[in-house]
Amino acid sequence: MRRLVAGFMLALVAAASGAQSPSPVATASPKVLRYALRIAETGFDPAQITDLYSRTIAANIFEAPYQYEFLARPVRLRPSTAAAMPEMSDDFKTFTIRIKPGIFFTDDPAFAGKPRELVAADYVYSIKRIFDPRWKSPHLSTIQEDQILGLDELRVAALKGKPFNYDRDVPGMRAIDRYTLQFRLGSPNPRFADRLSDASMVGAVAREVVEANVDRTMEHPVGTGPFKLTRWNRSSLIVLDKNPGYRDQYYDEEAPADDPIAQAAVARLKGRKLPMIDRVEVSIIEEAQPRWLSFLNAEMDLTEQVPEDFTEVAIPNNKLAPNLAKRGIYAVRYPRADAAVSYFGMTDPVVGGYTPARVALRRAIALAVDVDQEIRVVRRGQAIPGQSLLPPGVSGYDASFKSEMSEFDRGRAKALLDLYGYVDRDGDGWREQPDGSPLQIEYATQPDGFNRQLITQWKKNMDAVGIRMVFRNAKWPENLKASRAGKLQMWGVGESGGPDGGDFLVLGYSKSVGQGNLARFDLPEYDRLYELQKSLPDGPERLAIMTRAKELLIAYMPYKVHVHRVWTDLAQPWVIGYHRNVFLREFWKFVDVDNDEKARRAR
């Protein structure tokens, strides 16, 4: 607001003094999109980041060969830096991709003043980095699933003390020529192109930039995307400016016929050069109230997810409040295609393990959780109960599938605990373990208002069945670090993925332990099913295998799935074209900011 008023006053002074007005291009105010994230970022190196917030930033700096269409429903994949969809062999093991010529990285001192073109070898290098032990990449197990031939051997040699050999050719990933990239996999993967759509994981980085900033890769991202990082105040403010050298791309989206907001955006923006905004300012505001007030005061141009505490004010009965509609604010409501879960550390001596007693303890804890009350009281109705890890909108989801995962039954929970020896032996009101030792569950959480409400529900639920639960409070990045090291007994997190349900089933895959599989679940039968479904094309056979895998996760309960969330985002009237595709993080280039409308409403 202060910047806007200051600019207006300068114009008045110039007019009063008779100064000649500069050209419209020179005086045009930059178009700035401002919004807030609820959790702090960790950095911007695709090989090292895994949290949603850092990946959202990185996906707007780096580019993958493919991306999902912005408005299409159901989702569709299309080329990004690739010239076309990949050529696939009949056995789904060989993929050949041609990269578009004439795409350039943003300027950087590492390029010595020369334009640096994106070439196929950049993707080879970027994916090899995930296998280099130096970077401790959280994506390693994800890419290892694809069995790109020869990459594991490079990693094994480096683990034995040899430098990671980026110059050694591997049969599974080659730059055939300057613009042609070929992958050869050890097992079939009909959906491999989906893997190459995540710019925050496989986005192209330039080798010379990494080598010139080897200890600063998290803070020095240089990509080919529509934006570049220009300011980073850790855990406070992230500023990205439009990439002046971004190639010619134009708004050419198709809106669903039943979506008037998307239809209006297409009508207004069709043919516009991307990106349409000049700058994005992302603030970190962890508490819900200041985040909400910043939007109401027009200090933010949009708010992702109306905070639960304010849903009744902002969207009573899930409809935009009349006072907000009168201001021209508009709402975009959508299922998140995610799963809010609490996981059990499967190697923990109290809640982990595969014996009947430990399975009974986890199932009893899950049955004692009143998910309906959590949805009503804490989430303010902005979620649906989870029946499995797979959320609506992904392959393998079945709306008719019902399971114990969503049940609330304190009587059954108590009966299970009694049956397996988790009883109160000393009369203090708390159950002991079958061997008589104390039973105490430690649940990791974060120090914000929303999580305080969640743990209040946890304590109430556990008290009701005689289980003592205590809470370990730390910032989210600290909990994530401890979780990857296997040091947390329980933790509640949100899990998200792509449109393929296999992205959620990986949470139980043993080769993803410590990365996607935070619970450290390890069951050979589950691994077999997971690998089998991954190799099959979509269809009834794959769906049956995915269903069996879901059932194993329910039976052993390494994860208590609480809900699948439904979000409502709000945008100010001067934000044009805002929509949401949960499988596309790089949405900034598809929106515009109308400064004239913004100024008019400020007066």
C-alpha positions as CSV (number, residue, x, y, z in Angstrom):
1,M,0.0,0.0,0.0
2,R,2.8,2.5,0.9
3,R,4.6,1.8,-2.4
4,L,1.3,2.4,-4.3
5,V,0.5,5.7,-2.5
6,A,4.1,6.9,-2.9
7,G,4.0,6.3,-6.6
8,F,0.7,8.1,-6.9
9,M,2.1,11.1,-5.0
10,L,5.2,11.3,-7.2
11,A,3.0,11.4,-10.3
12,L,1.0,14.3,-8.8
13,V,4.2,16.2,-8.0
14,A,5.4,15.7,-11.6
15,A,2.1,16.9,-13.1
16,A,2.0,19.9,-10.8
17,S,5.6,20.9,-11.8
18,G,4.9,20.7,-15.5
19,A,7.5,18.0,-15.9
20,Q,7.1,16.0,-19.1
21,S,5.7,12.5,-18.5
22,P,8.0,9.7,-19.5
23,S,6.7,7.0,-21.8
24,P,4.1,4.5,-20.5
25,V,6.7,1.7,-20.6
26,A,9.1,3.7,-18.4
27,T,6.4,4.6,-15.8
28,A,4.5,1.4,-15.6
29,S,4.6,0.0,-12.1
30,P,5.9,-3.5,-11.8
31,K,3.2,-6.2,-11.5
32,V,3.9,-7.9,-8.1
33,L,2.2,-11.0,-6.8
34,R,2.4,-11.3,-3.0
35,Y,1.4,-14.2,-0.9
36,A,2.4,-16.1,2.2
37,L,3.6,-19.7,3.0
38,R,2.6,-21.2,6.3
39,I,5.9,-23.1,6.8
40,A,9.5,-21.9,6.1
41,E,11.5,-23.0,3.1
42,T,14.8,-25.0,3.4
43,G,16.5,-24.0,0.2
44,F,16.2,-24.2,-3.6
45,D,18.5,-27.0,-4.9
46,P,16.3,-29.6,-6.7
47,A,18.7,-32.4,-5.7
48,Q,18.4,-31.6,-2.0
49,I,14.9,-30.3,-1.3
50,T,11.8,-32.3,-0.5
51,D,9.4,-30.0,1.4
52,L,6.4,-28.6,-0.4
53,Y,7.3,-25.0,0.3
54,S,10.8,-25.0,-1.1
55,R,9.7,-27.1,-4.1
56,T,7.0,-24.6,-4.9
57,I,9.7,-21.9,-5.2
58,A,12.1,-24.1,-7.1
59,A,9.5,-25.2,-9.6
60,N,9.2,-21.6,-10.8
61,I,13.0,-21.3,-11.3
62,F,13.9,-24.6,-12.9
63,E,12.2,-26.6,-15.7
64,A,11.6,-30.3,-16.3
65,P,11.0,-31.7,-19.8
66,Y,7.3,-32.0,-19.2
67,Q,4.5,-30.3,-17.1
68,Y,0.8,-30.7,-16.5
69,E,-1.6,-28.4,-18.3
70,F,-2.7,-25.6,-16.0
71,L,-6.5,-25.9,-16.3
72,A,-7.1,-29.3,-17.9
73,R,-9.4,-31.7,-16.1
74,P,-8.7,-34.6,-15.9
75,V,-5.0,-33.8,-15.8
76,R,-2.9,-34.0,-19.0
77,L,0.8,-34.0,-19.5
78,R,2.4,-31.8,-22.1
79,P,5.9,-30.9,-23.3
80,S,7.7,-28.1,-21.4
81,T,11.4,-28.0,-22.5
82,A,10.8,-31.1,-24.5
83,A,9.7,-30.7,-28.1
84,A,7.2,-33.5,-27.9
85,M,6.0,-36.4,-25.8
86,P,8.6,-39.2,-25.5
87,E,9.0,-42.0,-27.9
88,M,8.4,-45.2,-25.9
89,S,9.5,-48.7,-26.7
90,D,6.7,-51.4,-26.6
91,D,8.1,-52.8,-23.4
92,F,8.1,-49.4,-21.6
93,K,11.8,-49.6,-20.9
94,T,13.3,-47.1,-23.4
95,F,12.3,-43.4,-23.7
96,T,13.7,-41.0,-26.2
97,I,13.1,-37.3,-25.7
98,R,14.1,-34.3,-27.8
99,I,14.8,-31.0,-26.0
100,K,13.8,-27.8,-27.7
101,P,16.7,-25.7,-29.1
102,G,16.9,-22.1,-28.1
103,I,16.2,-22.4,-24.3
104,F,18.7,-20.5,-22.2
105,F,19.6,-20.4,-18.5
106,T,19.4,-17.1,-16.7
107,D,22.6,-15.1,-16.7
108,D,25.2,-16.1,-14.1
109,P,28.9,-15.3,-13.5
110,A,29.6,-19.0,-14.1
111,F,28.8,-18.5,-17.7
112,A,31.5,-15.8,-18.2
113,G,29.1,-13.4,-20.0
114,K,28.1,-15.9,-22.7
115,P,24.5,-17.1,-23.2
116,R,24.2,-20.7,-21.9
117,E,21.8,-22.9,-23.8
118,L,19.9,-25.8,-22.2
119,V,21.0,-29.1,-23.7
120,A,20.2,-32.8,-23.2
121,A,23.4,-33.3,-21.1
122,D,22.1,-30.9,-18.5
123,Y,19.3,-33.3,-17.6
124,V,21.9,-36.1,-17.5
125,Y,24.0,-34.2,-15.1
126,S,21.0,-33.0,-13.0
127,I,19.7,-36.5,-12.4
128,K,23.2,-37.9,-11.7
129,R,23.5,-35.4,-8.9
130,I,20.6,-37.2,-7.1
131,F,22.9,-40.3,-7.0
132,D,26.0,-38.4,-5.8
133,P,26.4,-39.2,-2.0
134,R,27.7,-35.6,-1.5
135,W,24.2,-34.2,-1.9
136,K,22.4,-36.7,0.3
137,S,19.4,-36.3,-2.0
138,P,16.0,-37.2,-0.5
139,H,14.9,-38.1,-4.0
140,L,17.3,-41.0,-4.3
141,S,14.9,-43.8,-3.6
142,T,12.3,-42.3,-5.9
143,I,14.6,-42.2,-8.9
144,Q,16.1,-45.6,-8.0
145,E,12.7,-47.1,-8.4
146,D,12.9,-46.3,-12.1
147,Q,16.1,-48.5,-12.4
148,I,17.9,-46.2,-14.8
149,L,20.7,-48.6,-15.9
150,G,24.2,-47.8,-14.5
151,L,23.4,-45.0,-12.0
152,D,23.5,-47.3,-9.0
153,E,27.0,-48.4,-10.0
154,L,28.2,-44.8,-10.1
155,R,26.9,-44.3,-6.6
156,V,28.4,-47.5,-5.2
157,A,31.8,-46.5,-6.5
158,A,31.5,-43.1,-4.8
159,L,30.4,-44.7,-1.5
160,K,33.6,-46.6,-1.6
161,G,35.6,-43.4,-1.5
162,K,36.0,-42.6,-5.2
163,P,34.9,-39.2,-6.5
164,F,31.5,-39.4,-8.2
165,N,32.3,-39.6,-11.9
166,Y,29.9,-37.3,-13.7
167,D,31.8,-37.8,-17.0
168,R,31.3,-41.6,-17.0
169,D,28.6,-42.7,-19.5
170,V,25.9,-45.0,-18.2
171,P,23.7,-47.1,-20.5
172,G,20.5,-45.9,-18.9
173,M,20.8,-42.2,-19.4
174,R,22.6,-40.6,-22.4
175,A,22.7,-37.5,-24.4
176,I,22.6,-39.0,-27.8
177,D,23.3,-35.6,-29.4
178,R,23.0,-32.0,-28.2
179,Y,19.2,-32.1,-27.9
180,T,18.3,-35.7,-27.7
181,L,18.0,-37.5,-24.3
182,Q,17.5,-41.3,-24.0
183,F,16.6,-43.3,-20.9
184,R,16.8,-47.1,-20.6
185,L,15.2,-48.7,-17.5
186,G,15.7,-52.0,-15.9
187,S,12.0,-52.7,-15.5
188,P,8.9,-51.4,-17.4
189,N,7.5,-48.1,-16.3
190,P,4.5,-46.9,-18.5
191,R,4.3,-43.6,-16.5
192,F,8.0,-42.6,-16.6
193,A,7.2,-39.4,-18.4
194,D,5.3,-38.3,-15.2
195,R,8.6,-38.5,-13.4
196,L,10.1,-36.1,-15.8
197,S,7.4,-33.5,-15.0
198,D,8.6,-32.4,-11.6
199,A,10.8,-29.4,-12.0
200,S,11.5,-29.2,-8.3
201,M,13.2,-32.7,-8.5
202,V,14.5,-33.2,-12.0
203,G,14.7,-29.6,-13.2
204,A,17.8,-28.9,-15.2
205,V,20.8,-27.2,-13.4
206,A,24.0,-26.1,-15.1
207,R,27.1,-28.0,-14.1
208,E,29.3,-24.9,-14.2
209,V,27.0,-23.1,-11.8
210,V,27.0,-25.9,-9.3
211,E,30.8,-26.3,-9.5
212,A,31.2,-22.5,-9.0
213,N,28.9,-22.5,-6.0
214,V,29.4,-26.0,-4.6
215,D,28.8,-24.9,-1.0
216,R,25.9,-22.5,-1.9
217,T,23.7,-24.6,-4.2
218,M,20.7,-24.2,-1.8
219,E,20.9,-20.4,-2.0
220,H,22.1,-20.0,-5.6
221,P,19.5,-21.5,-8.0
222,V,20.0,-20.8,-11.7
223,G,17.5,-22.3,-14.1
224,T,15.7,-21.8,-17.4
225,G,12.3,-21.1,-15.8
226,P,10.2,-17.9,-15.9
227,F,11.5,-16.5,-12.7
228,K,14.9,-16.0,-10.9
229,L,15.7,-15.6,-7.3
230,T,16.7,-12.0,-6.4
231,R,16.4,-11.9,-2.6
232,W,16.2,-14.5,0.2
233,N,15.8,-13.6,3.8
234,R,15.6,-17.0,5.3
235,S,12.3,-18.0,6.9
236,S,11.0,-14.5,6.2
237,L,10.9,-13.3,2.6
238,I,11.7,-14.7,-0.8
239,V,11.6,-12.5,-3.9
240,L,11.7,-13.7,-7.5
241,D,11.8,-11.5,-10.6
242,K,10.8,-12.3,-14.1
243,N,13.5,-13.9,-16.1
244,P,14.2,-11.3,-18.9
245,G,15.6,-14.0,-21.2
246,Y,12.7,-16.4,-20.9
247,R,11.7,-17.9,-24.2
248,D,8.6,-16.9,-26.1
249,Q,5.7,-18.7,-24.5
250,Y,2.0,-17.7,-24.7
251,Y,-1.1,-18.3,-22.6
252,D,-2.9,-21.1,-24.5
253,E,-4.9,-22.9,-21.8
254,E,-8.2,-24.8,-22.2
255,A,-10.8,-24.3,-19.4
256,P,-13.4,-26.9,-18.4
257,A,-16.9,-26.1,-19.6
258,D,-18.3,-26.2,-16.0
259,D,-15.7,-23.8,-14.5
260,P,-16.7,-20.1,-15.0
261,I,-13.7,-18.7,-13.3
262,A,-11.3,-20.6,-15.6
263,Q,-13.4,-19.8,-18.6
264,A,-13.2,-16.0,-17.7
265,A,-9.4,-16.3,-17.3
266,V,-9.0,-18.0,-20.7
267,A,-11.1,-15.3,-22.4
268,R,-9.0,-12.5,-20.9
269,L,-5.5,-14.0,-21.1
270,K,-5.5,-16.0,-24.3
271,G,-2.4,-15.2,-26.4
272,R,-0.6,-13.2,-23.6
273,K,3.2,-13.7,-23.4
274,L,4.3,-15.5,-20.2
275,P,5.1,-14.7,-17.5
276,M,2.7,-11.8,-17.2
277,I,3.9,-10.5,-13.8
278,D,7.2,-9.0,-13.0
279,R,7.8,-10.1,-9.5
280,V,6.7,-12.6,-6.8
281,E,7.1,-11.8,-3.1
282,V,6.6,-14.8,-0.8
283,S,6.4,-14.1,2.9
284,I,6.7,-16.8,5.6
285,I,3.8,-16.3,8.1
286,E,3.4,-19.4,10.2
287,E,0.5,-18.3,12.5
288,A,-3.0,-18.4,10.9
289,Q,-4.3,-15.1,12.3
290,P,-1.6,-12.7,10.9
291,R,-1.6,-14.6,7.7
292,W,-5.4,-14.1,7.4
293,L,-5.3,-10.5,8.4
294,S,-2.5,-9.7,5.9
295,F,-4.9,-10.9,3.2
296,L,-7.9,-9.0,4.5
297,N,-5.7,-5.8,4.7
298,A,-4.7,-6.3,1.0
299,E,-1.1,-6.8,2.0
300,M,-1.3,-10.1,0.3
301,D,-2.8,-10.7,-3.2
302,L,-3.9,-14.3,-2.5
303,T,-4.1,-16.7,0.4
304,E,-3.6,-20.4,-0.2
305,Q,-6.0,-22.3,2.1
306,V,-8.3,-20.1,4.2
307,P,-7.0,-20.9,7.7
308,E,-9.2,-23.3,9.5
309,D,-10.0,-20.9,12.3
310,F,-11.5,-18.4,9.8
311,T,-13.5,-20.7,7.6
312,E,-16.8,-19.8,9.2
313,V,-16.0,-16.1,8.6
314,A,-14.6,-16.4,5.1
315,I,-16.6,-19.3,3.6
316,P,-19.7,-20.1,5.7
317,N,-21.3,-23.3,4.4
318,N,-18.4,-23.4,2.0
319,K,-19.6,-20.3,0.1
320,L,-17.7,-17.1,-0.2
321,A,-18.9,-14.6,2.5
322,P,-21.0,-11.7,1.1
323,N,-18.7,-9.0,2.5
324,L,-15.7,-10.6,0.7
325,A,-17.6,-11.0,-2.5
326,K,-18.6,-7.4,-2.4
327,R,-15.0,-6.4,-2.3
328,G,-14.4,-8.4,-5.5
329,I,-12.5,-11.2,-3.8
330,Y,-13.0,-14.6,-5.4
331,A,-12.7,-18.2,-4.2
332,V,-11.1,-21.3,-5.7
333,R,-12.1,-24.5,-4.0
334,Y,-10.5,-27.8,-4.7
335,P,-9.5,-31.2,-3.2
336,R,-5.8,-31.2,-2.4
337,A,-5.1,-34.8,-3.5
338,D,-3.1,-35.4,-0.4
339,A,-3.3,-37.4,2.8
340,A,-2.9,-36.0,6.3
341,V,-1.4,-38.9,8.3
342,S,0.2,-39.8,11.6
343,Y,3.0,-42.3,11.2
344,F,4.4,-44.8,13.6
345,G,8.1,-45.4,13.7
346,M,8.3,-49.1,12.7
347,T,11.7,-49.5,14.2
348,D,10.7,-47.9,17.5
349,P,10.8,-50.4,20.5
350,V,7.3,-49.3,21.7
351,V,5.1,-48.7,18.7
352,G,7.1,-50.4,15.9
353,G,7.4,-54.0,14.9
354,Y,5.3,-56.7,13.2
355,T,4.3,-58.9,16.1
356,P,0.6,-59.3,16.8
357,A,0.9,-57.2,20.0
358,R,2.5,-54.2,18.3
359,V,0.1,-54.4,15.4
360,A,-2.8,-54.4,17.9
361,L,-1.3,-51.4,19.7
362,R,-1.2,-49.3,16.5
363,R,-4.6,-50.4,15.4
364,A,-6.1,-49.6,18.8
365,I,-4.5,-46.1,18.7
366,A,-6.0,-45.6,15.2
367,L,-9.4,-46.8,16.3
368,A,-9.3,-44.4,19.2
369,V,-8.9,-41.3,17.0
370,D,-12.2,-39.5,16.4
371,V,-11.6,-38.3,12.9
372,D,-15.1,-36.8,12.5
373,Q,-14.5,-34.6,15.5
374,E,-11.1,-33.6,14.1
375,I,-12.8,-32.6,10.8
376,R,-15.5,-30.6,12.6
377,V,-13.5,-29.0,15.4
378,V,-10.0,-28.5,14.1
379,R,-10.4,-28.6,10.3
380,R,-13.7,-26.8,10.3
381,G,-15.2,-29.2,7.8
382,Q,-12.5,-28.7,5.2
383,A,-11.6,-32.4,4.7
384,I,-13.1,-35.9,4.1
385,P,-12.2,-39.0,6.2
386,G,-9.3,-41.1,4.7
387,Q,-10.0,-44.7,3.9
388,S,-6.4,-45.3,2.7
389,L,-3.3,-43.4,1.7
390,L,-4.7,-42.8,-1.8
391,P,-6.7,-39.5,-2.1
392,P,-9.4,-38.6,-4.6
393,G,-8.1,-37.5,-7.9
394,V,-5.3,-40.1,-8.2
395,S,-5.2,-43.4,-10.1
396,G,-6.1,-46.3,-7.7
397,Y,-8.6,-44.2,-5.7
398,D,-11.9,-45.9,-5.3
399,A,-14.8,-43.9,-3.8
400,S,-16.6,-47.0,-2.8
401,F,-13.6,-48.4,-0.8
402,K,-14.3,-48.3,2.9
403,S,-11.9,-49.5,5.6
404,E,-11.1,-49.6,9.3
405,M,-8.8,-46.6,8.7
406,S,-11.7,-44.2,9.1
407,E,-13.5,-46.0,12.0
408,F,-13.8,-44.5,15.5
409,D,-14.5,-47.1,18.1
410,R,-13.2,-46.7,21.6
411,G,-14.8,-50.0,22.7
412,R,-12.8,-52.0,20.1
413,A,-9.7,-50.0,20.8
414,K,-9.9,-50.9,24.5
415,A,-10.7,-54.5,23.8
416,L,-7.6,-54.9,21.5
417,L,-5.4,-53.3,24.2
418,D,-6.8,-55.6,26.9
419,L,-6.5,-58.7,24.7
420,Y,-2.8,-58.1,24.0
421,G,-1.8,-57.2,27.6
422,Y,-1.8,-53.4,27.4
423,V,-3.5,-53.0,30.8
424,D,-3.3,-50.8,33.9
425,R,-1.5,-52.9,36.4
426,D,-0.7,-50.3,39.1
427,G,-4.1,-48.6,39.1
428,D,-2.8,-45.1,38.2
429,G,-5.2,-44.9,35.2
430,W,-2.6,-45.5,32.5
431,R,-1.9,-48.7,30.7
432,E,1.4,-50.5,30.8
433,Q,3.1,-52.6,28.2
434,P,2.6,-56.4,28.2
435,D,5.9,-56.8,30.0
436,G,4.8,-54.4,32.7
437,S,7.0,-51.5,31.6
438,P,5.5,-48.0,31.3
439,L,3.6,-47.3,28.1
440,Q,4.2,-43.7,26.9
441,I,3.8,-42.5,23.3
442,E,5.8,-39.4,22.2
443,Y,4.2,-37.5,19.3
444,A,6.2,-34.9,17.4
445,T,4.5,-31.6,16.6
446,Q,5.1,-28.0,15.7
447,P,4.5,-24.8,17.8
448,D,1.7,-23.2,15.9
449,G,-2.0,-22.8,16.7
450,F,-3.3,-25.4,14.2
451,N,-1.0,-28.1,15.5
452,R,-1.9,-27.2,19.1
453,Q,-5.5,-27.9,18.3
454,L,-4.5,-31.2,16.7
455,I,-2.6,-32.4,19.7
456,T,-5.4,-31.4,22.0
457,Q,-7.5,-33.9,20.1
458,W,-4.8,-36.5,20.3
459,K,-4.5,-36.1,24.1
460,K,-8.3,-36.3,24.5
461,N,-8.5,-39.4,22.4
462,M,-5.6,-41.2,24.1
463,D,-6.7,-40.2,27.6
464,A,-10.1,-41.8,26.9
465,V,-8.5,-45.3,26.3
466,G,-5.8,-45.0,29.0
467,I,-2.8,-44.3,26.9
468,R,-0.3,-41.7,28.1
469,M,0.8,-39.5,25.2
470,V,3.3,-36.7,25.5
471,F,4.3,-34.2,22.8
472,R,7.7,-33.3,21.3
473,N,7.6,-29.7,20.1
474,A,10.0,-28.4,17.4
475,K,10.0,-26.4,14.2
476,W,9.0,-28.3,11.1
477,P,12.5,-28.5,9.5
478,E,13.9,-29.9,12.8
479,N,11.2,-32.6,12.9
480,L,11.8,-33.5,9.3
481,K,15.5,-34.0,9.9
482,A,14.8,-36.1,13.0
483,S,12.2,-38.1,11.1
484,R,14.6,-39.0,8.2
485,A,17.0,-40.2,10.8
486,G,14.4,-42.5,12.3
487,K,14.4,-40.7,15.6
488,L,10.6,-39.9,15.9
489,Q,8.2,-42.3,17.5
490,M,5.1,-40.6,15.9
491,W,4.7,-37.5,13.8
492,G,1.8,-36.0,11.8
493,V,2.5,-34.8,8.3
494,G,0.7,-34.1,5.0
495,E,1.7,-36.4,2.1
496,S,1.3,-35.3,-1.5
497,G,2.1,-36.7,-4.9
498,G,1.3,-36.7,-8.5
499,P,-1.9,-38.0,-10.2
500,D,-0.6,-41.6,-10.0
501,G,-1.6,-43.4,-6.9
502,G,1.8,-45.1,-6.9
503,D,3.3,-41.8,-5.6
504,F,1.4,-42.5,-2.3
505,L,1.9,-46.3,-2.2
506,V,5.7,-45.6,-2.1
507,L,5.2,-44.5,1.5
508,G,5.3,-48.1,2.4
509,Y,8.1,-49.2,0.1
510,S,11.1,-50.5,2.0
511,K,13.6,-49.0,-0.5
512,S,12.2,-45.6,0.3
513,V,12.9,-45.8,4.0
514,G,14.1,-42.5,5.5
515,Q,12.9,-40.6,2.5
516,G,9.3,-41.1,1.3
517,N,8.8,-43.9,3.7
518,L,9.2,-42.0,7.0
519,A,7.5,-44.8,8.9
520,R,10.3,-47.2,7.9
521,F,7.7,-49.9,7.0
522,D,9.4,-53.0,5.6
523,L,7.3,-55.9,4.4
524,P,8.5,-58.1,1.5
525,E,4.9,-58.9,0.4
526,Y,4.1,-55.2,0.2
527,D,7.3,-54.5,-1.8
528,R,6.4,-57.2,-4.3
529,L,3.0,-55.7,-4.8
530,Y,4.4,-52.2,-5.1
531,E,6.9,-53.2,-7.7
532,L,4.3,-55.2,-9.7
533,Q,1.8,-52.4,-9.9
534,K,4.6,-50.0,-11.0
535,S,5.4,-52.1,-14.0
536,L,1.8,-52.4,-15.3
537,P,-0.2,-50.0,-17.4
538,D,-3.3,-48.5,-15.9
539,G,-6.3,-50.9,-15.9
540,P,-8.2,-53.5,-13.8
541,E,-5.1,-55.7,-13.1
542,R,-3.1,-52.8,-11.7
543,L,-6.1,-51.5,-9.7
544,A,-6.5,-54.9,-8.0
545,I,-2.9,-55.0,-7.0
546,M,-3.0,-51.4,-5.7
547,T,-6.1,-52.3,-3.6
548,R,-4.3,-55.3,-2.1
549,A,-1.3,-53.0,-1.2
550,K,-3.7,-50.5,0.4
551,E,-5.2,-53.4,2.5
552,L,-1.8,-54.4,3.8
553,L,-1.1,-50.9,5.0
554,I,-4.4,-50.9,6.8
555,A,-3.8,-54.3,8.4
556,Y,-0.3,-53.4,9.7
557,M,-1.1,-49.7,10.3
558,P,2.3,-48.0,9.9
559,Y,0.3,-44.9,9.0
560,K,-2.9,-43.7,10.5
561,V,-4.6,-41.8,7.7
562,H,-6.8,-39.0,9.1
563,V,-8.2,-37.1,6.2
564,H,-7.8,-35.8,2.6
565,R,-8.0,-32.1,2.7
566,V,-10.2,-29.7,0.8
567,W,-8.7,-26.2,0.4
568,T,-10.3,-22.9,-0.5
569,D,-7.9,-20.2,-1.8
570,L,-8.9,-16.6,-2.0
571,A,-7.6,-14.0,-4.5
572,Q,-7.9,-10.3,-4.6
573,P,-10.0,-8.8,-7.5
574,W,-6.8,-7.5,-9.3
575,V,-5.4,-11.0,-9.5
576,I,-6.4,-12.3,-12.9
577,G,-6.5,-16.0,-13.9
578,Y,-5.7,-17.5,-10.5
579,H,-6.7,-21.2,-10.4
580,R,-5.2,-24.3,-9.0
581,N,-3.9,-27.5,-10.4
582,V,-2.5,-29.4,-7.4
583,F,-0.1,-31.4,-9.7
584,L,1.4,-28.2,-11.1
585,R,3.5,-26.1,-8.7
586,E,4.7,-23.6,-11.3
587,F,1.4,-21.6,-11.6
588,W,2.8,-18.1,-11.2
589,K,3.4,-17.6,-14.9
590,F,-0.3,-18.2,-15.6
591,V,-1.6,-15.3,-13.5
592,D,-1.7,-11.5,-14.0
593,V,-2.0,-8.6,-11.7
594,D,-4.1,-5.6,-12.8
595,N,-2.4,-2.6,-11.3
596,D,-5.1,-0.2,-12.5
597,E,-7.8,-2.2,-10.7
598,K,-5.6,-2.4,-7.6
599,A,-5.1,1.4,-7.6
600,R,-8.8,2.0,-8.1
601,R,-9.8,-0.1,-5.1
602,A,-7.1,1.5,-3.0
603,R,-8.6,4.9,-3.4
